[in-house]
Amino acid sequence: MTKELQDVMAFLAVVEAGGFREGARRQSIPASNLSEAVRRLETRLGVRLLHRTTRSVAPTEAGARLAERLKPALGEVAAALDIVNHYRDRPAGTLRLNVPGSAARLVLPEIVTPFLQAYPEIRLEVMVEDGFVDLLAAGCDAGIRYDERLEQDMIAVPIGPRIQRFATAAAPSYLAARGTPAHPRDLLTHACLRGQFASGNVPVWEFEREGELVRIDPSGPLLVRLGAAVELAVDAAVRGLGIVHLFEDWLAPHLQNGTLIPVLPDWWQRFSGPFLYYPGRRLVPTPLRAFLDFIQRR
């Protein structure tokens, strides 16, 4: 049974790493060992689990289904084994977080260094993805998102600032040449620098003042992937290409030094801050428990 479990773990390591070489590097073992383990598992099950080419490795339909079922189960095993951590003087282990780019930039910098200094035996892995993900399938202990509407079996804990705003801004040179919008609908005649989610959805810009909500879908010369390429849009705005609409904290340095000027500040919409969420149906790993205690103390 021990050998079978090792073969299963080898298979998952290859799937998660996207190949034998990277999987072997993460496991600190020869790639040939992983290859042999997967071959034994395929022989035992009587079905091919991986498509292998000279350039890539990808799970077959059977392999994908197997990995999907195994990850949550092995996560429960890891959580159960983690119970012994409670008998240590200091928490130890790996904490894996899945966060959007905005949280990686605006929330975690104030937390990561003091947390890891307080818990030197914990290793933190941060995966940045802007779409909502299945934490267990992704092999993560917890995630950060800005939307409270989570699945029923998820527990959500506030993290970071509780109230934030979207800010709209442009360079002085742009406003001197094109004029300053007096109402959100005026943006429809301006060059606006837009963002796009990985799904392809381009979110509308929302503005709110005294109970009036205005949603607009402006156009412009630049469209960037939210999270991965937002800085490109900010830099373009600073250089006078157009108007940017983003988290106020993200634009704050440029607003403070004058390279960007606030546009329609009375209309900037407020929204609730981010939440750390994790599955409520499983044991809380010790590194995650330490992280929860740390952010709640702050």
Secondary structure, 3 states (H helix, E strand, C coil): CHHHHHHHHHHHHHHHHCCHHHHHHHHCCCHHHHHHHHHHHHHHHCCCCEEECCCCEEECHHHHHHHHHHHHHHHHHHHHHHHHHHHCCCCCEEEEEEECHHHHHHCCHHHHHHHHHHCCCEEEEEEECCCCCCCCCCCCCEEEECCCCCCCCEEEEECCCCEEEEEEEECHHHHHHHCCCCCHHHHHHCCEEEEECCCCCCCCEEEEECCEEEEECCCCCEEEECCCCHHHHHHHHHCCCCEEEEEHHHHHHHHHHCCCEECCHHHCCEEECCEEEEECCCCCCHHHHHHHHHHHHC
